[in-house]
Amino acid sequence: MVSTGTGIGIALAGLAALAMVLSGLPWRFCWAFFAAASGIALIGNCLAFRSVERDCSSGLKSAWSNLAQRAAIPLFVIGFAYGTGSAIYISFAADYMVSAGGVAGLPVAATPALVYICYGLVGLSGLLTKRVKDRIGLPMLLRLLMLAGALSLALVAIAPDTWSGLILSAALQGLHVMMTSAVLAFWSERLFPSLPSRSFTVALLAAAAGSVLGPALAGVASDAFGAGAMFIGTALLPAATAIMLRDHDAQERPANVE
């Protein structure tokens, strides 16, 4: 359901941006709509969780230290690669496509809107994550998701001004982001069933580290070698992760926690 909300939200943001370009709708209207939606979501969550009691269990420090398990390293590596690639895509891909002239038949200024519409709609595939995992297994799913992220980034460099390149790149990135986020959620819970929220938090921190470091280094690389080379270089990270991943790395049995 998290993937559903994110995917729909990104697609709506893309549609709002498209409306701004094609109809001249003031950007403040779009911002006001999403600000109001955020306020409604905040109120709804406050009402839904007001009866939830705070966890007063002791041993917080030891609980966090229990997450330092060898079995969790692949989880955190995947999270870091995911955060790095997705943040670089969000930060630079649409602007690079605009600088390449956009796609034929569409105003150049509408290019980012099309990217995020495709990204968000295909991102709804996150709802199918468990079904796909049950069919092909977690190791293969992780490899395919990392390769999807790599191909998405490479397409930005290879075909930024074509309809096929834009749509396929955005679609693969949406699939990569939403399904990987779903994997991180259930994988962390399977590894640490007694610490589900904390294990997922650490996985998200690994992704956040990539989200901070990735765009910063990508900006430097883009200035030094060009944006196209930067996207190709970034694609190597998820591609290498997919190649190096072994079946035993993606275990779902609980880690040994004292």
C-alpha positions in Angstrom: 0.0 0.0 0.0 3.0 2.3 0.6 3.9 1.8 -3.1 0.4 2.6 -4.1 0.3 6.0 -2.4 3.8 6.9 -3.6 3.1 5.8 -7.2 -0.3 7.6 -7.4 1.2 10.7 -5.8 4.1 10.9 -8.3 1.7 10.3 -11.2 -0.6 13.1 -9.9 2.4 15.4 -9.6 3.3 14.7 -13.2 -0.2 15.3 -14.3 -0.3 18.6 -12.4 3.0 19.7 -14.0 1.6 18.7 -17.4 -1.5 20.8 -16.8 0.8 23.8 -15.8 2.6 23.6 -19.1 -0.3 23.0 -21.4 -2.9 25.2 -19.8 -0.9 27.8 -18.0 -2.3 26.7 -14.6 -0.4 28.6 -11.8 2.1 26.5 -10.0 0.7 27.8 -6.7 -2.5 25.9 -7.3 -0.6 22.6 -7.6 1.4 23.3 -4.5 -1.7 24.2 -2.6 -3.4 21.0 -3.6 -0.6 18.8 -2.4 -0.2 20.9 0.8 -3.8 20.3 1.6 -3.5 16.6 0.8 -0.5 16.4 3.2 -2.5 18.1 5.9 -5.4 15.7 5.5 -3.0 12.8 5.6 -1.5 14.1 8.8 -4.8 14.5 10.5 -5.9 11.1 9.4 -2.7 9.5 10.8 -3.1 11.3 14.1 -6.6 10.0 14.5 -5.7 6.5 13.4 -2.7 6.2 15.7 -3.9 8.0 18.8 -4.8 4.8 20.5 -1.5 3.1 19.8 0.6 2.8 22.9 4.3 3.7 22.9 6.8 0.9 23.2 8.2 1.2 26.7 10.4 -1.9 26.4 13.9 -1.7 27.8 17.2 -2.6 26.2 17.0 -0.1 23.3 20.8 0.1 22.9 21.2 -3.7 22.7 18.2 -4.0 20.3 20.0 -1.7 17.9 23.3 -3.5 18.3 21.5 -6.8 17.5 21.0 -5.5 13.9 24.8 -5.7 13.3 24.6 -9.2 11.8 26.5 -10.5 8.8 23.2 -11.8 7.3 21.9 -8.2 7.1 24.9 -6.8 5.1 23.2 -7.7 1.7 20.1 -5.9 2.9 22.0 -2.7 3.6 24.1 -2.9 0.4 20.9 -3.2 -1.6 19.4 -0.3 0.3 22.5 1.8 -0.4 22.6 1.0 -4.1 18.8 1.6 -4.4 19.1 5.0 -2.6 22.0 6.1 -4.7 20.6 5.3 -8.1 17.1 6.5 -7.4 18.2 9.8 -5.9 20.5 10.5 -8.9 17.7 9.7 -11.3 15.2 12.0 -9.5 17.9 14.8 -9.3 19.2 14.8 -12.8 17.3 12.6 -15.3 14.4 14.9 -16.2 16.7 17.9 -16.6 19.1 16.0 -18.8 16.2 14.9 -21.0 15.1 18.6 -21.3 18.6 19.7 -22.2 18.6 17.0 -24.9 15.5 18.7 -26.5 12.7 16.5 -25.2 10.7 14.2 -27.4 9.0 14.9 -30.7 5.5 16.3 -30.6 5.6 17.4 -26.9 6.7 20.8 -25.5 10.2 20.5 -24.1 8.9 22.0 -20.8 6.5 19.1 -20.5 9.2 16.5 -20.6 9.6 16.1 -16.8 5.9 15.8 -16.4 5.8 12.8 -18.8 8.8 11.2 -17.0 7.0 11.3 -13.6 3.6 10.2 -15.0 5.2 7.1 -16.4 7.3 6.7 -13.3 4.3 6.9 -11.0 1.9 4.7 -12.9 4.4 1.9 -13.5 5.4 2.2 -9.8 2.1 0.7 -8.9 3.7 -2.6 -9.8 5.0 -2.5 -6.2 1.7 -4.1 -5.3 2.8 -7.2 -7.2 6.1 -7.6 -5.3 5.1 -10.5 -3.1 3.5 -12.4 -6.0 6.6 -12.0 -8.1 8.9 -13.0 -5.3 6.9 -16.1 -4.6 7.1 -17.1 -8.2 10.8 -16.5 -9.0 12.4 -16.2 -5.5 14.0 -13.3 -3.7 17.5 -13.6 -5.2 16.3 -13.5 -8.7 13.8 -10.7 -7.9 16.7 -8.6 -6.4 18.9 -9.2 -9.5 16.1 -8.1 -11.9 15.3 -5.0 -9.9 18.9 -3.9 -9.7 19.2 -4.5 -13.5 16.0 -2.5 -14.1 17.5 0.4 -12.2 20.8 0.1 -14.1 19.0 0.0 -17.5 16.8 2.9 -16.5 19.9 5.1 -15.8 21.7 3.9 -18.9 18.7 4.8 -21.2 18.9 8.4 -19.9 22.4 8.7 -21.4 21.7 6.6 -24.5 18.3 7.8 -25.7 17.2 10.9 -23.8 15.3 12.5 -26.7 13.2 9.6 -27.9 9.8 8.5 -26.8 10.9 4.9 -26.3 13.9 5.9 -24.3 12.0 8.3 -22.0 9.0 6.0 -21.4 11.1 2.8 -20.8 13.6 4.6 -18.6 10.9 6.2 -16.4 8.9 3.0 -16.3 11.9 0.9 -15.3 12.8 3.4 -12.6 9.3 3.4 -11.2 9.3 -0.4 -11.1 12.8 -0.4 -9.5 12.0 2.1 -6.8 8.6 0.9 -5.7 9.3 -2.9 -5.8 12.7 -2.5 -4.1 11.1 -0.4 -1.3 8.6 -3.2 -0.8 11.4 -5.8 -0.7 13.3 -3.8 1.9 10.2 -3.7 4.0 9.4 -7.4 4.1 13.0 -8.6 3.9 14.1 -6.6 7.0 11.1 -8.0 8.8 12.0 -11.6 7.8 15.6 -11.2 9.0 14.6 -9.6 12.3 11.0 -10.6 13.2 11.5 -9.4 16.7 12.8 -6.0 15.6 10.7 -5.2 12.4 10.5 -1.4 12.7 14.1 -0.9 13.7 15.5 -3.2 11.1 13.5 -1.4 8.4 14.7 1.9 9.8 18.4 0.8 9.4 17.6 -0.3 5.8 16.1 3.1 5.1 19.1 4.8 6.7 21.4 2.9 4.2 19.1 4.1 1.4 19.2 7.6 2.8 23.1 7.6 2.9 23.0 6.7 -0.8 20.5 9.4 -1.5 22.7 12.0 0.1 26.1 10.9 -1.2 24.9 9.8 -4.7 23.7 13.2 -6.1 26.6 15.1 -4.5 29.2 12.8 -6.2 27.1 12.7 -9.4 27.1 16.4 -9.6 30.9 16.5 -9.4 31.2 13.6 -12.0 28.8 15.4 -14.3 30.9 18.6 -14.3 34.1 16.6 -14.8 33.0 14.0 -17.4 29.6 15.1 -18.7 26.1 14.0 -17.7 25.9 11.1 -20.1 29.1 9.5 -18.7 27.8 10.2 -15.2 24.5 8.3 -15.8 26.5 5.3 -17.3 28.8 5.3 -14.3 25.9 5.4 -11.9 24.3 2.5 -13.8 27.3 0.4 -13.0 26.5 0.4 -9.2 23.2 -1.5 -9.4 24.5 -3.6 -12.3 27.5 -4.7 -10.2 25.2 -5.3 -7.2 23.1 -7.6 -9.3 26.1 -9.5 -10.7 27.8 -10.0 -7.3 24.6 -11.0 -5.5 24.6 -14.7 -4.6 21.6 -16.8 -3.7 22.7 -17.3 -0.1 23.0 -13.5 0.3 19.3 -13.0 0.0 18.2 -15.3 2.9 14.8 -14.8 4.5 15.3 -16.9 7.6 15.8 -15.0 10.8 19.3 -13.8 11.7 20.8 -15.0 15.0 19.7 -12.3 17.4 20.6 -12.7 21.1 
